Structure formats: C-alpha cells, structure tokens
Amino acid sequence: MKKFSFKKFYMKVMRQEGTPESVGRAIFIGVWTGFVLPVGFQTFPALLLAFIFKANKALTWITTNISNPVSIIVIYPVQCYVGSLLIFKPFQLSTLKEKFGSVFRALQQDISWAEKGQAFLDLGLDILITFFVGGLFLGTILGLIGYWFGSRAVRLYRKHKEAKKALHQKTGEEK
C-alpha cells in the first residue's frame, strides 16, 4: 500500500486545470457530497454537481473521498452527534458508535451495495435525520473552508509560478 504524501496531493491540486474558482468549487462539491451522502452513493451526484457548476471533475471525485471506509469510523458518529445537537435531541457518542458498528461491518463485507445501503437504512429514522442534518452542516462549513483555501492556494501558486517564469525570462535576456 502506498503511503499518503500531502506534498504530492498539494502539487496535484495546484496543477489542476481550470480557474482557481473551478478548483475551489470542486473541493467544495467533493467535501460537501462526502459528508451529505453515505459512502458508495457519492460519486454520481458529486460528478453531476461538478458538471452543473463547471467544477474540476477529477478533483471533485478525489475530495469526495474525504469519507471512506476508514475515515467514516470517526466521521459518521461525530456527524450524527453534531446533527443531534442541531435538532436539539443529543445522542451519546458511545450510542452512535455502537449503532454504526453494523454499518461498518457491512461496508467491509463482500455484499452488494444494496445490502450495504440497507444496513445504513436499518439505523433508524432518528439516526438518519441526524446524519443528514450533521452532514449538511459539516459539509457546508468544511466545504466553504476548502473552497476558500483551495482557490486561494491555486491563485497564489500560479502567481508565484508566473513571477518565477518572468524572472527566468528576464535573467535569460540579460545574458
């Protein structure tokens, strides 16, 4: 298994095609979809939103993977806890971790996505409501942060790259 490299990921983001805003939109859509929809049901809606809002499709898909079978062990219970606070019916984190155990086990099994989706639906309406409320809240907040940092970082990277290029051209002309 390859080791994750933040520097490689950063450079991949900086080199994406499109305007800084389209890169920012891709990050927002990916993060937002990653929180709002359960794992396995994110890709098509995320790419559809990327197409509609003219965002970078590859980066949208990449950032959708903020929620994956490993990260949801933490994200889903926290997301539901936040959602439960927002609707004024707080859950205990320990209760949420226990309830999500069946979903985590289903995601690890070699079963159809329909069966995995059913394990998610079996959580019950009270958990599902908090999942979507917490997902909308966290996805929007973190997506906006991602948009701001992503578009700003691309803008600064490209400005620095242009300045470096101009300096090399200027020093090349003086020789």
C-alpha positions as CSV (number, residue, x, y, z in Angstrom):
1,M,0.0,0.0,0.0
2,K,1.3,3.4,-1.0
3,K,2.0,6.0,1.8
4,F,-0.1,9.2,1.5
5,S,2.0,12.2,0.7
6,F,0.4,15.6,1.5
7,K,3.1,17.3,-0.7
8,K,2.1,15.2,-3.7
9,F,-1.6,15.8,-3.1
10,Y,-1.0,19.5,-2.7
11,M,1.0,19.6,-6.0
12,K,-1.7,17.6,-7.8
13,V,-4.3,20.2,-6.6
14,M,-2.1,23.1,-7.6
15,R,-1.6,21.7,-11.1
16,Q,-5.3,21.1,-11.9
17,E,-6.7,22.7,-15.0
18,G,-9.3,25.5,-14.8
19,T,-9.7,28.7,-12.9
20,P,-8.9,28.9,-9.2
21,E,-12.6,29.2,-8.6
22,S,-13.3,26.0,-10.5
23,V,-10.8,24.2,-8.3
24,G,-12.4,25.7,-5.2
25,R,-15.8,24.6,-6.4
26,A,-14.5,21.1,-7.0
27,I,-13.2,21.0,-3.4
28,F,-16.5,22.3,-2.0
29,I,-18.6,19.9,-4.0
30,G,-16.4,16.9,-3.1
31,V,-16.3,17.7,0.6
32,W,-20.0,18.6,0.8
33,T,-21.0,15.4,-1.0
34,G,-18.6,13.4,1.1
35,F,-20.4,14.5,4.2
36,V,-24.0,14.6,3.0
37,L,-24.2,11.3,1.2
38,P,-23.2,7.9,2.6
39,V,-20.1,6.1,1.2
40,G,-20.9,4.3,-2.0
41,F,-23.6,6.8,-3.0
42,Q,-21.5,9.9,-3.6
43,T,-19.7,9.7,-6.9
44,F,-22.5,10.1,-9.4
45,P,-24.2,13.0,-7.6
46,A,-20.8,14.7,-7.0
47,L,-19.8,14.5,-10.7
48,L,-23.3,15.7,-11.7
49,L,-22.9,18.7,-9.5
50,A,-19.4,19.3,-10.8
51,F,-20.7,19.2,-14.4
52,I,-23.6,21.6,-13.5
53,F,-21.3,24.1,-11.6
54,K,-18.4,23.8,-14.0
55,A,-16.0,22.4,-11.4
56,N,-13.0,20.3,-12.0
57,K,-14.4,16.7,-12.2
58,A,-11.2,14.8,-11.2
59,L,-10.7,16.9,-8.1
60,T,-14.3,16.7,-7.2
61,W,-14.0,12.9,-7.2
62,I,-10.8,13.0,-5.2
63,T,-12.2,15.2,-2.5
64,T,-15.4,13.2,-2.2
65,N,-13.2,10.5,-0.7
66,I,-12.9,12.6,2.5
67,S,-15.4,10.0,3.7
68,N,-14.1,6.5,3.0
69,P,-14.4,3.1,4.8
70,V,-11.5,4.1,7.1
71,S,-12.5,7.8,7.9
72,I,-16.2,7.1,8.5
73,I,-15.4,5.3,11.7
74,V,-14.8,8.7,13.2
75,I,-16.8,11.0,10.8
76,Y,-20.2,9.3,10.9
77,P,-20.6,9.2,14.7
78,V,-19.3,12.8,15.1
79,Q,-21.5,13.9,12.2
80,C,-24.6,12.4,13.8
81,Y,-23.7,13.8,17.2
82,V,-23.4,17.3,15.6
83,G,-26.7,16.7,13.8
84,S,-28.4,15.6,17.1
85,L,-27.2,18.8,18.8
86,L,-28.6,20.9,15.9
87,I,-32.0,19.3,16.2
88,F,-31.9,19.5,20.0
89,K,-32.0,15.8,20.6
90,P,-28.5,15.0,21.6
91,F,-27.1,11.5,21.4
92,Q,-24.3,10.0,23.3
93,L,-21.2,9.3,21.1
94,S,-20.9,5.8,22.6
95,T,-24.5,5.1,21.4
96,L,-23.7,6.3,17.9
97,K,-20.5,4.2,17.7
98,E,-22.5,1.1,18.8
99,K,-25.3,1.7,16.3
100,F,-22.8,2.4,13.4
101,G,-21.0,-0.9,14.1
102,S,-23.4,-2.8,11.8
103,V,-22.8,-0.3,9.0
104,F,-19.0,-0.5,9.4
105,R,-19.2,-4.3,9.3
106,A,-21.5,-4.2,6.2
107,L,-19.0,-2.0,4.4
108,Q,-16.2,-4.5,5.0
109,Q,-18.2,-7.5,3.7
110,D,-18.3,-8.7,0.2
111,I,-22.1,-7.9,-0.3
112,S,-24.0,-5.8,-2.8
113,W,-24.2,-2.0,-2.5
114,A,-28.0,-2.5,-2.0
115,E,-27.3,-4.6,1.1
116,K,-24.8,-2.1,2.4
117,G,-27.3,0.6,1.8
118,Q,-29.9,-1.4,3.7
119,A,-27.5,-1.7,6.7
120,F,-27.4,2.1,6.7
121,L,-31.2,2.4,6.5
122,D,-31.5,0.0,9.4
123,L,-30.0,2.6,11.7
124,G,-33.5,4.1,12.0
125,L,-35.0,7.4,11.2
126,D,-33.7,9.2,14.3
127,I,-30.1,8.4,13.3
128,L,-30.6,9.1,9.6
129,I,-32.1,12.5,10.3
130,T,-29.1,13.5,12.5
131,F,-26.8,12.0,9.8
132,F,-28.2,14.3,7.1
133,V,-28.5,17.4,9.3
134,G,-25.0,17.0,10.6
135,G,-23.7,16.2,7.1
136,L,-25.3,19.3,5.7
137,F,-23.9,21.4,8.5
138,L,-20.3,20.0,8.5
139,G,-20.2,19.6,4.7
140,T,-21.2,23.2,4.1
141,I,-18.8,24.6,6.7
142,L,-15.8,22.4,5.7
143,G,-16.7,22.7,2.0
144,L,-16.6,26.5,2.3
145,I,-13.3,26.4,4.1
146,G,-12.0,24.0,1.4
147,Y,-13.2,26.4,-1.3
148,W,-11.5,29.4,0.3
149,F,-8.2,27.7,0.9
150,G,-8.2,25.8,-2.4
151,S,-9.0,28.7,-4.7
152,R,-6.6,31.0,-2.7
153,A,-3.8,28.4,-2.8
154,V,-4.1,27.9,-6.5
155,R,-4.2,31.6,-7.1
156,L,-1.0,32.1,-5.1
157,Y,0.7,29.1,-6.6
158,R,0.0,30.4,-10.1
159,K,1.1,33.9,-9.3
160,H,4.4,32.6,-7.8
161,K,4.9,30.4,-10.8
162,E,4.4,33.3,-13.2
163,A,6.7,35.5,-11.2
164,K,9.4,32.8,-11.3
165,K,8.9,32.3,-15.0
166,A,9.2,36.1,-15.7
167,L,12.4,36.2,-13.6
168,H,13.9,33.4,-15.6
169,Q,13.0,35.1,-18.8
170,K,14.4,38.4,-17.6
171,T,17.7,36.8,-16.5
172,G,17.9,34.9,-19.7
173,E,17.6,38.1,-21.8
174,E,20.3,39.8,-19.8
175,K,23.0,37.2,-20.7
